[in-house]
Amino acid sequence: MNRYDVLFRERHAVGEGVLVPFIMLGDPDPATSLAVIRTLVENGADALELGIPFSDPIADGPVIQRAALRALNGGATPPLCLDLVRQVRAIYPEIPIGLLVYANLVVNRENFEFYRLAGLSGVDSVLVADVPSGEAAPFIEAARRANVAPVLMLPHDADQATVSRVARMSEGYTYLMGRSGVTGHETRSPKPNQDLLASLEAAGGPPALVGFGIAGPDQVRQAMNAGTAGVIVGSALVAMIERHGREPLELHRRLGELMRDLKAATRVGPGSRLPA
């Protein structure tokens, strides 16, 4: 089993959902970024979703857009980001690590060499945010050749054809978009569509983690009660880095507190609605 399979089985056995924080690698600088990752893991992160900064992050809201610019201004490059991933993998050999990137970063290297380099750095999965499932075939093929799980986004209002396609193509987990629009914690996600989750499971898709608008324990509990396997939390954490990135003690205190609260909200107990 891969790291995602092991994680989902272990958390399901004890009645817990999976908590996945997202941050932008290199924000505001590489050393702070690595220290933040350690704080996230040590306070409840079950897996990691890490962004490689890109100058035109069209799927992201203002908070994460600014994080990408801070990282770029701080000298972050794809090779530097993959080196950070290698450092994280050395510290945490068992935690699943996913990358969230944009297509230009992938196709910029001949024959999708990006996936091979990502796999060598210790990455488990790659989600290409601006490639819809109907155009994802070459990305899927390249990811699988590199033994990297391709993760696809599933819109909250997807039709059955899209559900079936995502279920067939996605590996590791399915990124369920909690709402339309771009990322951000200001607009909260509604309760996930239970019929959509049932359709995904019936189609054999990997477990759904809901993102977009998950900012606090209430949204986490709502997602758990709907039957998702877990949540992805990004903007609420990235906003803390923006506010306190130059105040390390305060930053790590606040991040740790929020992560512990979020993780507690995933604990729904044996016999819950968590997908098997």
Residue pairs with C-beta under 8 A, 6 or more apart in sequence:
1 9
2 96
2 124
2 149
2 172
3 47
3 94
3 95
3 96
3 124
4 47
4 96
4 124
4 125
4 149
4 172
4 173
4 206
4 207
6 94
7 18
7 46
7 47
7 96
8 18
8 173
8 207
8 229
11 17
11 18
11 46
11 229
11 230
11 266
11 274
12 229
12 274
12 275
12 276
14 270
15 267
15 268
15 269
15 270
15 271
15 272
15 274
16 266
16 267
16 268
16 274
17 220
17 223
17 224
17 228
17 229
17 230
17 231
17 266
17 267
17 268
17 274
18 46
18 47
18 207
18 209
18 229
18 230
18 231
18 266
19 44
19 45
19 46
19 220
19 230
19 231
19 233
19 259
19 262
19 263
19 266
20 45
20 46
20 47
20 48
20 49
20 98
20 209
20 230
20 231
20 232
20 233
21 40
21 45
21 48
21 49
21 232
21 233
21 234
21 237
21 259
22 49
22 50
22 51
22 64
22 100
22 211
22 232
22 233
22 234
22 237
22 238
23 33
23 36
23 37
23 40
23 50
23 51
23 67
23 234
23 237
23 238
23 241
24 33
24 50
24 51
24 53
24 64
24 67
24 68
24 70
24 71
24 238
25 33
25 50
25 51
25 52
25 53
25 71
25 76
25 80
25 81
25 84
25 85
26 33
26 53
26 71
26 72
26 74
26 75
26 76
26 80
26 81
26 84
27 33
27 53
27 67
27 68
27 70
27 71
27 74
27 76
27 238
27 241
27 245
28 70
28 71
28 74
28 241
28 245
28 246
29 74
29 75
30 74
30 75
30 76
30 80
30 84
32 241
32 245
32 248
32 251
33 71
33 84
34 84
34 87
34 88
35 248
35 252
36 241
36 251
36 252
36 255
37 48
37 50
37 88
38 91
39 252
39 255
39 256
39 259
40 48
40 237
40 255
40 259
41 48
41 92
41 95
42 256
43 255
43 256
43 259
43 260
43 263
44 259
44 260
44 262
44 263
45 95
45 259
45 263
46 95
46 96
46 230
46 263
47 95
47 96
47 97
47 98
48 88
48 95
48 96
48 97
48 98
49 98
49 99
49 100
49 127
49 232
49 234
50 81
50 84
50 85
50 88
50 97
50 98
50 99
50 100
51 57
51 64
51 67
51 68
51 99
51 100
51 101
52 76
52 78
52 81
52 99
52 100
52 101
52 105
53 67
53 68
53 69
53 71
53 72
53 76
53 81
54 68
54 101
54 102
54 104
54 105
55 68
55 69
55 72
56 102
57 64
57 65
57 68
57 102
57 129
58 102
58 129
58 130
58 182
59 102
59 129
59 130
59 182
59 183
60 68
60 129
60 182
60 183
61 181
61 182
61 183
61 184
61 186
61 235
62 184
63 183
63 184
63 185
63 235
63 238
63 239
63 242
64 183
64 184
64 234
64 235
64 238
66 242
67 238
67 241
67 242
70 242
70 245
78 105
78 114
82 117
82 118
82 121
82 123
83 121
85 97
85 99
85 118
85 121
85 122
85 123
86 121
86 122
88 95
88 97
88 122
89 97
89 121
89 122
90 122
96 124
96 125
96 172
97 122
97 123
97 124
97 125
98 123
98 124
98 125
98 126
98 127
98 149
98 151
98 172
99 118
99 123
99 125
99 126
99 127
100 127
100 129
101 114
101 126
101 127
101 128
101 129
102 128
102 129
102 130
103 128
103 130
103 131
103 139
105 114
106 112
106 114
106 115
106 126
106 128
106 139
106 142
107 114
108 114
109 117
111 142
112 138
112 139
112 142
112 143
112 145
112 146
114 126
115 126
115 142
115 143
115 145
115 146
115 148
116 145
116 146
118 126
118 146
118 148
119 146
119 147
119 148
123 148
124 148
124 149
124 172
125 148
125 149
125 150
125 151
125 171
125 172
125 173
126 143
126 148
126 149
126 150
126 151
127 150
127 151
127 152
127 153
127 175
128 136
128 139
129 153
131 139
132 153
133 152
133 153
133 162
133 165
133 166
133 169
134 165
136 150
136 152
136 169
137 169
139 150
140 150
140 169
143 149
143 150
144 150
144 171
149 171
149 172
150 169
150 170
150 171
150 172
151 170
151 171
151 172
151 173
151 174
151 175
152 166
152 169
152 170
152 174
152 175
153 166
153 175
153 176
153 177
154 162
154 163
154 166
154 170
154 174
154 175
154 176
154 177
154 196
154 200
154 205
154 208
155 162
155 177
155 180
156 176
156 177
156 178
156 179
156 180
156 189
156 190
156 192
156 193
156 196
157 180
157 193
158 166
158 196
160 199
163 196
163 199
163 200
163 203
163 205
164 203
166 174
166 200
166 205
167 174
167 200
167 203
167 204
167 205
167 206
168 203
168 204
168 205
170 205
170 206
171 206
172 206
173 206
173 207
173 208
173 209
173 229
174 200
174 205
174 206
174 207
174 208
174 209
175 208
175 209
175 211
175 232
176 192
176 196
176 197
176 200
176 208
176 209
176 210
176 211
176 228
177 210
177 211
177 212
178 189
178 190
178 192
178 210
178 211
178 212
178 213
178 214
178 223
179 187
179 189
179 190
179 212
179 213
181 187
181 212
182 212
183 211
183 212
183 234
183 235
184 212
184 213
184 235
185 213
185 214
185 215
185 234
185 235
185 236
185 239
186 235
187 213
188 213
188 214
188 215
188 219
189 210
189 212
189 213
189 214
189 219
189 222
189 223
191 222
191 223
191 225
191 226
192 208
192 210
192 222
192 223
192 226
192 227
192 228
193 226
194 226
194 227
197 208
197 226
197 227
197 228
197 275
198 227
200 208
201 275
207 228
207 229
207 230
207 275
208 228
208 229
208 275
209 228
209 229
209 230
209 231
209 232
210 223
210 228
210 230
210 231
210 232
211 231
211 232
211 233
211 234
213 219
214 220
214 223
214 231
214 232
214 233
214 236
215 233
215 235
215 236
216 236
216 261
216 262
217 261
217 262
217 264
217 265
218 265
219 231
220 231
220 233
220 262
220 265
220 266
221 265
221 268
223 230
223 231
224 230
224 231
224 265
224 266
224 268
224 272
224 273
224 274
225 268
225 273
226 273
227 273
227 274
227 275
228 275
229 274
229 275
230 266
231 262
231 266
233 262
236 258
237 255
237 258
237 259
240 251
240 254
240 255
240 258
241 251
241 255
244 250
244 251
244 254
245 251
268 274
